[in-house]
Amino acid sequence: MSLNARQRKIIGVGIVVIVAMGIFPPYDNCCYDGYDFIGFLSTYEIDMTRLFIQWGLVTLVSGAGVLLTSQPKKGDGAHGSDSSKQA
């Protein structure tokens, strides 16, 4: 399966978002939860559960976008092109 330009853009944006989430991960502190640059988190604990949920959602949304922007092959009966001729 070859990817069209729109699908490659969706995958690229998904990868950029996942990398950004890794650089600025969610953290858990006794008094405050939030996001910060990974280099500043020496006293905080990264909230891995929340990070994996975010990564999973981005992956699902990107995958759905790739599937929704796929081009049907000619002659596969998609969009009623061949099914109306069989009567």
C-alpha positions in Angstrom: 0.0 0.0 0.0 1.5 3.3 -1.1 0.6 6.4 0.9 -0.7 9.6 -0.7 0.5 13.1 0.3 -2.4 13.6 2.7 -1.6 10.3 4.5 2.1 11.1 4.8 1.2 14.5 6.2 -1.1 12.9 8.8 1.6 10.4 9.8 4.2 13.2 10.0 2.0 15.4 12.2 1.3 12.4 14.5 5.0 11.7 14.9 5.7 15.3 15.7 3.0 15.4 18.3 4.2 12.1 19.9 7.8 13.5 20.0 6.6 16.8 21.6 4.6 14.8 24.2 7.9 12.9 25.0 9.9 16.1 25.3 7.2 17.8 27.5 5.8 14.8 29.4 3.1 15.0 32.1 4.5 14.8 35.6 3.1 13.9 39.0 4.1 15.8 42.1 2.6 15.7 45.5 1.2 19.2 45.2 0.8 19.8 41.5 0.4 17.9 38.2 1.4 19.4 34.9 3.7 19.3 31.9 7.3 20.4 31.8 10.5 20.0 29.7 12.0 16.6 30.4 15.3 18.2 31.4 13.7 20.0 34.3 11.9 17.0 35.8 14.7 15.8 38.1 12.5 16.2 41.3 9.3 15.1 39.7 8.0 11.7 38.5 6.8 11.3 35.0 3.2 10.2 34.8 3.7 7.2 32.5 0.1 6.1 32.5 -1.1 9.5 31.2 1.7 9.7 28.7 0.9 6.2 27.3 -2.8 7.1 27.1 -1.9 10.3 25.2 0.4 8.4 22.8 -2.2 5.8 22.2 -4.9 8.4 21.4 -2.6 10.2 19.0 -1.8 6.8 17.3 -5.5 5.9 17.0 -6.5 9.3 15.6 -3.6 9.3 13.1 -4.4 5.8 12.0 -8.1 6.7 11.5 -7.0 9.7 9.5 -4.8 7.6 7.3 -7.6 5.1 6.7 -10.2 7.8 6.0 -8.0 9.5 3.5 -7.1 6.4 1.5 -8.1 6.3 -2.1 -10.2 3.3 -3.2 -8.7 1.2 -6.0 -10.5 1.4 -9.4 -12.9 -1.5 -9.9 -13.2 -2.6 -6.3 -16.9 -1.7 -6.2 -16.4 1.2 -3.8 -18.9 4.1 -3.9 -21.3 2.1 -6.1 -19.2 2.3 -9.2 -19.7 -1.3 -10.3 -22.5 -2.4 -8.1 -25.1 -0.4 -10.1 -24.1 -2.0 -13.4 -24.9 -5.6 -12.2 -28.7 -5.3 -12.5 
